[in-house]
Amino acid sequence: MFEYLREVVIGAKSLLVGMAITAKYGFSKTVTVHYPYEEIEITPNFRGHIDLVLNPKNGKHKCISCMMCQRACPSGCINIHAEKPEGAKKKQLVSYHLDFTKCSLCANCTEACPTSALEFSNEYNLVGTSRHDFHFELVGRLNARAEALGLVAEEVAVPEPPAKPDAGETQSPDSGE
Amino acid sequence: MSDLVNLLFTPPLGILVAVLLVVVFVFTNSAVLVYVERKLCGHIQRRPGPYEVGPFGILQTAIDGLKLMGKQILIPNGADRKLFMLAPILSFVPPIVAMIVVPFSDSVQVRDLDIGVLFVLSLAAVNVLAILIAGWASSNKYALFGAIRAVAQNVAYEIPLLISLLTAVLWTGSFKLSAFVDAQTGSVLEGANWFVFTPWGFVAFMVYFITGMAETNRAPFDMPEAESELTAGFHTEYSGMGFGLFFLGEYTNMLLMASIATTLFLGGYHLPFVTLGGSGFFIELMQVCIFLLKTYGLIFIMIWIRWTFPRVRFDQLMNFCWKFLIPVSMINLAVTAIVLKLGEL
C-alpha cells in the first residue's frame, strides 16, 4: 500500500515537472530560421560549385588559362575556352564553363590550380527547372560579382574581348606571381 | 425590435436560428482550437507554428478547411460504403447535440433537461460507436486495430468518468446542469463554493479531467490513432471532409468535456468571490465570458498536456485505469457519501 502511494506521488510530481519544462520552453524564443526570408551563414568549409577567385584589388580573376583544372577533372565538367590575341604574350581566358550536374566536388581542380584561381563558392540556394540551369559560366559570374562590389566594371569588361592587348599586360603581373 | 427578436427566437424560425448558432459556434471553436493547438505545439517545440497564411498564420485553418472540402472522398475497395460514410457524421453530431444542455449563462442554455448529465454522457458515449464503425468499415487492418483499442480504452475509462460525475451528482442532489451552477454560488471565503474546492470534489475533478482526456482520445491517451504504430488509426482511410468531420468531432468533444467540467466542478458561469446577480444583457455577457474563459482554460491545459507527455503503452493505459482511477474514484464516492450523510445529521 505504501509503495503504491509512493508511486502515485512520484508519478504525479514527475508529470508536473514535465509540464513546467514545456511551459518554460513554450515561452522562450523560437529558434527556427524562416528560410526564404532569413538565411543562416554557411560554414566556410561548405563546398558549393567552384568559382573563380576575385582579386579584390582590381576585380579580376587570377586564371592563366593553363588548363590544369580541365585536365585534372575526373568528371570532365570543366570546359575552358582561351585565346591568344594578336600581339599578346599570353593566352586570355574567354570563358570558363562548368557543368555542375556532373561535378562530384572532389576538389581536384582547386588543388591543381597553380595560381589558386579557383575556390568553392558558398552557393547553396541552387534550384532550376532543367539540367541546363546548372551549366555555369564562371567569367560572367566573376564580372557580376566585381560589379556588385563596385570594382570598376568597365575596366573588367574591357579586357574580356580578346582583341585588346593592354588587358593582357595588366593581367600578366597578377597571374605571374 | 422585440417582434423581430420574438420571431427569431420562438419555435418555427427559432429552431433554425438555434441550430445555425450552434453549428457556427462549433465550427468556429474547432477552427480556433486547431490554430491554437498548432501554435502552442510549435512554441513548446521552439518553432513558431503556422506562420505564412495571414498575419501570424491565423488564416491557416481556414485554408486547411477549404483544402479538406475540395478533396475527393475516397472509399477503399471492400469497405462497407454506408457505414463508412455514416461514421464521421456519427462522430460529429452527438457532441453538438449534447451542447444543448450546457448552461453558458443564466439564460443562454437551449434546454435545461432534468437528466442533463445523463443526456451528455449517453451522447458522448456514441463517439466510441463512431470510431468502431469507422475502423470496421474501412477494411484496413490499422483502422481496425485503432478501433479495437478505442473501444477497449473508452469502455474502461467510462467507469471512472461516470463515478467521478456521480460524486458531483451526490453533492448537488440533481442531474440538472443548472442545479450544479446554482449550488456553486457565493464567495469562496464563506466556505467551499465550487465543488473543486472541496477535497473529494478535487479528486473527482482530477479523475474526470484525466478520463475526459482519455475519452476524447487525446495524447497521452491517443492509442486509437497512434501515428507511429497505426498510421492514423481509425481514420486512416478517410480523406477530405470525412476526415474533417472526425477532426471537428474531436474538438467538439474536447469543448463538451471542458464545459461539463466547468459546469460541474468549476462553478459554471460564477466567479469565485462574488455572485453576479440580475439578468441584464451585460450580466449575461459577463457570465458567458466567464464560462468560456474557464472552459478554454481547461482546453489549454489539455493541449499543453498533449504536447508534454509521450503516449502511454496499452498495458500502462489499462493499468492506470483499473488499478488507479477506478479504485480512487470509488473510494472518493464512498467518502463523499459518508461526509454528506454526516453533514445531514
Interface residues (C-beta under 8 A of the other chain):
Chain A: V8 L15 G18 M19 I21 T22 A23 Y25 G26 F27 S28 K29 T30 V31 T32 H34
Chain B: L40 G42 H43 I44 Q45 R46 R47 P48 Y51 W304 I305 W307 T308 F309 F324
